[in-house]
Amino acid sequence: MTTWRRWFQLDECSDELGQDEQLFLGGLQQAAARWDVGYAASWAIRDEEEHPCLIAAVSLSDPVRRISLGEFGVHYRDHHARGDLLHSCLHELPDEPSPIALDVGGTPEEVAVECAAWFETILRRPVKYSSWRNHHGQLYAEGWKFSDDEDEVELSQSYIPALAPRKQRRRLLRGGFVFGRGWRQVKGIEDPPSHERRVR
């Protein structure tokens, strides 16, 4: 039991919570206190200027690489919550729900229970790190994803075209794995990773 840590502590700069928001956050914290999961940072905030809702989130990270893998959060308002992998530093929900999205309504206590179960499921999922090196031993790509294969959610990734094999760069382009200003999806790499490890 992770009772030594309080989950979803309200940011000190938050606006005052309404009664239903207090019930929701209290229920979420109470349910989270019973979790037996690996460490993850968590927080809650209510900022009327940025979002007209209460936001609660957990942040996954890779302690070895010291990199954030993304924040999973819920937006709670008017007895309803939507959750997903939050987008950008503004903690926005994606325009299109991902395969792991949550959409639930009910009393504040009921919604808190559903959200707590959703968070716990995410925190229990194993995360795998994969990296690729060229024939000079230079790291050119790395990616983090859930390793239970329930969905195709990529948590974080990087790709350095200048260090990657030329033939591979062309394959990614032909395969439709290049977007915008040359951004490449590592899931299109066919070569086996040079290194893999479990993150959590």
C-alpha positions as CSV (number, residue, x, y, z in Angstrom):
1,M,0.0,0.0,0.0
2,T,1.4,3.4,-0.9
3,T,-0.1,5.2,2.1
4,W,3.1,7.2,2.6
5,R,2.3,9.4,-0.3
6,R,-0.9,11.5,-0.8
7,W,-2.1,11.4,-4.4
8,F,-3.6,14.3,-6.3
9,Q,-2.6,17.1,-4.0
10,L,-4.3,20.4,-5.0
11,D,-1.9,23.0,-6.4
12,E,-1.6,25.9,-4.0
13,C,-2.4,28.4,-6.9
14,S,-5.7,26.7,-7.6
15,D,-9.0,28.5,-7.5
16,E,-11.5,27.6,-4.8
17,L,-13.2,24.3,-5.4
18,G,-17.0,23.9,-5.6
19,Q,-18.7,21.4,-3.3
20,D,-19.1,18.7,-6.0
21,E,-15.4,19.2,-7.0
22,Q,-14.4,18.8,-3.3
23,L,-16.4,15.6,-3.1
24,F,-14.8,14.3,-6.4
25,L,-11.2,15.1,-5.4
26,G,-11.7,13.7,-1.9
27,G,-13.1,10.5,-3.3
28,L,-10.3,10.2,-5.8
29,Q,-7.6,10.7,-3.2
30,Q,-9.3,8.2,-0.9
31,A,-9.4,5.6,-3.6
32,A,-5.8,6.3,-4.6
33,A,-4.6,5.9,-1.0
34,R,-5.4,2.1,-1.4
35,W,-3.3,1.7,-4.5
36,D,-0.2,-0.6,-4.5
37,V,1.5,0.7,-7.6
38,G,4.9,2.0,-8.7
39,Y,5.8,5.6,-8.1
40,A,4.3,8.3,-10.3
41,A,4.0,12.0,-9.7
42,S,0.4,13.3,-9.4
43,W,-1.3,16.7,-9.0
44,A,-4.7,18.5,-9.2
45,I,-5.5,22.0,-10.2
46,R,-8.5,24.3,-10.7
47,D,-7.7,27.3,-12.9
48,E,-10.7,29.1,-14.3
49,E,-8.6,31.2,-16.6
50,E,-7.0,28.2,-18.3
51,H,-9.8,25.6,-18.0
52,P,-13.3,25.8,-16.5
53,C,-12.8,22.5,-14.8
54,L,-10.9,20.6,-12.2
55,I,-7.9,18.7,-13.6
56,A,-6.3,15.7,-11.9
57,A,-3.3,13.9,-13.5
58,V,-0.5,11.4,-13.0
59,S,2.8,11.8,-14.8
60,L,4.8,8.8,-16.0
61,S,8.6,9.1,-16.4
62,D,11.7,7.1,-17.1
63,P,14.1,7.6,-14.2
64,V,17.0,6.1,-16.2
65,R,16.7,8.6,-19.0
66,R,15.2,11.3,-16.8
67,I,12.5,12.0,-19.3
68,S,8.7,12.6,-18.9
69,L,6.6,10.0,-20.8
70,G,3.4,11.9,-20.6
71,E,0.6,13.0,-18.3
72,F,-2.6,11.1,-18.1
73,G,-5.4,13.2,-16.7
74,V,-9.1,13.8,-16.2
75,H,-11.1,17.0,-16.7
76,Y,-14.0,17.0,-14.2
77,R,-16.9,19.4,-14.5
78,D,-20.6,19.2,-13.6
79,H,-20.6,15.6,-12.5
80,H,-18.8,14.4,-15.6
81,A,-15.2,13.5,-16.3
82,R,-13.2,12.9,-19.5
83,G,-9.8,11.4,-19.3
84,D,-6.9,10.7,-21.8
85,L,-3.2,11.3,-22.4
86,L,-3.1,15.1,-21.9
87,H,-1.7,17.2,-24.8
88,S,0.9,19.9,-24.4
89,C,1.8,22.0,-21.3
90,L,-1.7,23.4,-21.2
91,H,-3.0,19.9,-20.0
92,E,-5.6,19.8,-22.8
93,L,-7.4,16.6,-23.9
94,P,-6.7,15.5,-27.4
95,D,-9.2,16.5,-30.2
96,E,-9.8,12.9,-30.9
97,P,-10.1,10.4,-28.0
98,S,-7.3,7.8,-27.9
99,P,-8.0,4.1,-27.3
100,I,-7.5,4.6,-23.6
101,A,-9.9,7.5,-23.2
102,L,-12.3,7.8,-20.4
103,D,-15.8,9.3,-20.5
104,V,-18.0,8.9,-17.4
105,G,-20.8,10.7,-15.5
106,G,-22.6,10.3,-12.2
107,T,-22.4,11.6,-8.7
108,P,-19.1,13.1,-7.7
109,E,-18.3,10.0,-5.6
110,E,-19.3,7.6,-8.5
111,V,-17.2,9.5,-11.0
112,A,-14.2,9.5,-8.5
113,V,-14.4,5.8,-8.2
114,E,-14.4,5.3,-12.0
115,C,-11.5,7.8,-12.5
116,A,-9.5,6.1,-9.8
117,A,-9.9,2.7,-11.5
118,W,-8.8,4.3,-14.8
119,F,-5.7,5.8,-13.3
120,E,-4.8,2.6,-11.5
121,T,-5.1,0.6,-14.7
122,I,-2.7,3.0,-16.4
123,L,-0.3,2.9,-13.5
124,R,-0.3,-0.9,-13.6
125,R,0.5,-1.2,-17.3
126,P,4.1,-2.2,-18.1
127,V,6.1,0.3,-20.1
128,K,8.9,-0.7,-22.4
129,Y,11.8,1.3,-23.7
130,S,13.4,0.5,-27.1
131,S,16.4,2.2,-28.8
132,W,18.1,1.9,-32.2
133,R,21.7,2.6,-33.1
134,N,23.4,2.9,-36.5
135,H,26.5,0.9,-37.5
136,H,28.7,3.5,-35.8
137,G,27.0,2.8,-32.5
138,Q,25.2,6.2,-32.5
139,L,21.7,6.4,-31.1
140,Y,19.3,7.6,-33.7
141,A,15.9,6.5,-32.4
142,E,14.2,5.6,-29.2
143,G,10.6,5.1,-28.0
144,W,8.6,4.3,-25.0
145,K,5.2,2.5,-25.1
146,F,3.0,0.2,-23.1
147,S,4.2,-3.3,-23.6
148,D,1.0,-5.2,-23.1
149,D,-0.1,-4.5,-26.7
150,E,-3.6,-3.4,-25.7
151,D,-3.4,-0.4,-28.0
152,E,-1.0,1.6,-30.1
153,V,-0.5,4.5,-27.7
154,E,3.1,5.8,-28.1
155,L,4.1,7.5,-24.8
156,S,7.3,9.3,-26.1
157,Q,9.7,8.9,-29.0
158,S,12.6,10.6,-30.8
159,Y,14.2,10.1,-34.2
160,I,17.4,11.7,-35.6
161,P,17.2,11.5,-39.4
162,A,20.9,12.6,-39.8
163,L,22.1,9.6,-37.9
164,A,19.5,7.0,-39.2
165,P,20.3,4.6,-42.1
166,R,19.3,6.2,-45.4
167,K,17.3,3.2,-46.6
168,Q,15.3,3.2,-43.4
169,R,14.5,6.9,-43.8
170,R,13.1,6.2,-47.3
171,R,11.1,3.2,-46.0
172,L,9.5,5.4,-43.3
173,L,8.5,8.0,-45.9
174,R,7.0,5.4,-48.3
175,G,5.2,3.7,-45.4
176,G,3.4,6.9,-44.3
177,F,5.3,7.2,-41.0
178,V,6.6,10.8,-41.7
179,F,4.4,13.8,-40.8
180,G,4.5,17.5,-40.8
181,R,8.0,18.9,-40.9
182,G,9.7,15.5,-41.2
183,W,8.5,14.1,-37.8
184,R,8.9,10.3,-37.9
185,Q,7.0,7.6,-36.0
186,V,9.4,5.0,-34.6
187,K,6.7,2.3,-34.8
188,G,7.5,2.3,-38.5
189,I,11.0,1.0,-37.9
190,E,11.3,-2.6,-39.1
191,D,14.8,-3.2,-37.8
192,P,15.0,-4.9,-34.4
193,P,15.9,-2.6,-31.5
194,S,19.5,-2.4,-30.4
195,H,18.4,-2.4,-26.8
196,E,15.2,-2.9,-24.8
197,R,14.3,-2.7,-21.1
198,R,11.3,-2.5,-18.9
199,V,10.7,1.0,-17.5
200,R,8.0,0.1,-15.0
